Amino acid sequence: MAKYIFVTGGVTSSLGKGIIAASLAKLLQARGLKVTIQKFDPYINIDPGTMNPYEHGECFVTEDGAETDLDLGHYERFLNIFTSQANNVTTGRIYQTVINKEREGAYLGKTVQVVPHITDEIKRRMLQLGKGPEYDIVITEIGGTVGDIESLPFVEAVRQLQWELPEEDTLIIHLTLIPYLKAAKELKTKPTQHSVKMLSQEGVHPDIIVCRTEKQLTSELRRKIALFCNVKLEAVIEAADAPTIYEVPLLMMREKLDIISMKKLRIENKNEPELTKWKEFLDKLKYPKSKVTIGLIGKYLELQDAYKSILESFIHAGAVNECQVQIINIHSEFITENNIAEKLEGLDGLLVAPGFGHRGVEGKIVAVKYARENGLPFFGICLGMQMAVIEFARNVLGLKSAHSTEMDPHTTEPVIDLMEEQNAVTIKGGTMRLGSYPCVIKEDSLAYSIYGKTSISERHRHRWEFNNKYLTQFEEAGMIASGKNPGTNLVEIVELPNHPFFIGVQYHPELKSTVENPQPIFVNFIKAAKAYAEMKTETKNPLLQKELN
Ligand code: GLN
């Protein structure tokens, strides 16, 4: 059986529990241990799939089609492993299971209560991944902040597990904030003391306190935190602000978070963490040799978390190319034919983002047209690919009313249409085409040169689809379907062979990019953007210009 690490948070939300959990997991994995991470979220939604990105940021989709918290994206990107439905549990899911069991009569006439029935179900799910031989360590991140009413049953479940399991099989890490008061020129430990006290009142005592801080913790301050929070001095860990999240595992290694964790869990491990690849990646990230500017055309741009995986994929792809990728956010709602040239000025590539609903789609279509006509590297993801299809239909095929039936249910040219199996769907949660599907790629295509193979699989999250009735018309006019689902013939990839780099994919390649396995379309898109940037500077050079003339 595995050992269990629980990560709770105090003082405020958004302290980066997911990054701390993923960093510890990375260090333990780098020592040769088998580690996975799961996230328990105290909200009542069954999953974040039905939430607006403004509420919750991006919805991360796993191989098995679970719509999950974006922290699972961090876990996968750091650990280079796949997570699954079992790695994200919400209060809603817990209650749904318990209520279904009650309806089946499984509680044999008993009164069903938060304790023990809800807490038992939480515990069952907390232990589930660690039951087999697959993992040595299961890290569980508890969402929310200690003291919230809704996180109480989760903390209670941790308390019970701490009591039920052998002492060396559980470890509690509490992440808090040490604020710096400018006026007093001092770091303050009181909020941390209060939050540890609150956790202790709920029956859980932390073994390690990780302190988020803008300034270095002095040894005096560390001693104070250790004394008042009743932990060993070495168990006070400084988590200073880092220039990139990918630096955090190294910061945690310097603070010996992995060693202290293993000590409490009585894990004998003499290996040094093997982080050569990780450090190579960081070096390339920190010392780029060139720079490109990419326009991200989206509509949830006020909240960066809405496009988390896309932004991280650019970081991975930039590092491979030793190139700094600067992202310029461009709100699709404010793009028009008249201002497009000005909006896209200076860009070396254009990414049209995924999305739902009609807000901002016309701006996306205008942006695609500009990229297509001006040879600007273009990459469309999901809705972005659908917009590329509509743009081509309207402006190349001359089908002026072409649209997706998502935005215009009565369009006479439904080039993007609802999938057959979606017609009868009325329930919104978990009913999209979700998770991993195979795709077969045509040889002699851009997609083939990117992936270097004909058989791939990528993750999906959508209801609409390229309408195959139009395929011949598209291909004859120069937009080809270079990737298709082998079973259903659904179009997965479109491209323009007459363009330097123009690709649209119905799936979400950003969900599979990791530090160790950067996603190939992103890598090649940045390469194309670099080439475009070089070409621009060459043609600007007056001497060369003369030669060209
Ligand atoms: N709204 C589109 C669909 O459901 C695209 C979804 C997306 O971009 N993820 O097909």
Boltz pocket constraint, residues with backbone or C-beta under 6 A from the ligand:
constraints:
  - pocket:
      binder: B
      contacts: [[A, 353], [A, 354], [A, 355], [A, 356], [A, 357], [A, 381], [A, 382], [A, 383], [A, 384], [A, 406], [A, 461], [A, 462], [A, 463], [A, 464], [A, 465]]
      max_distance: 6.0
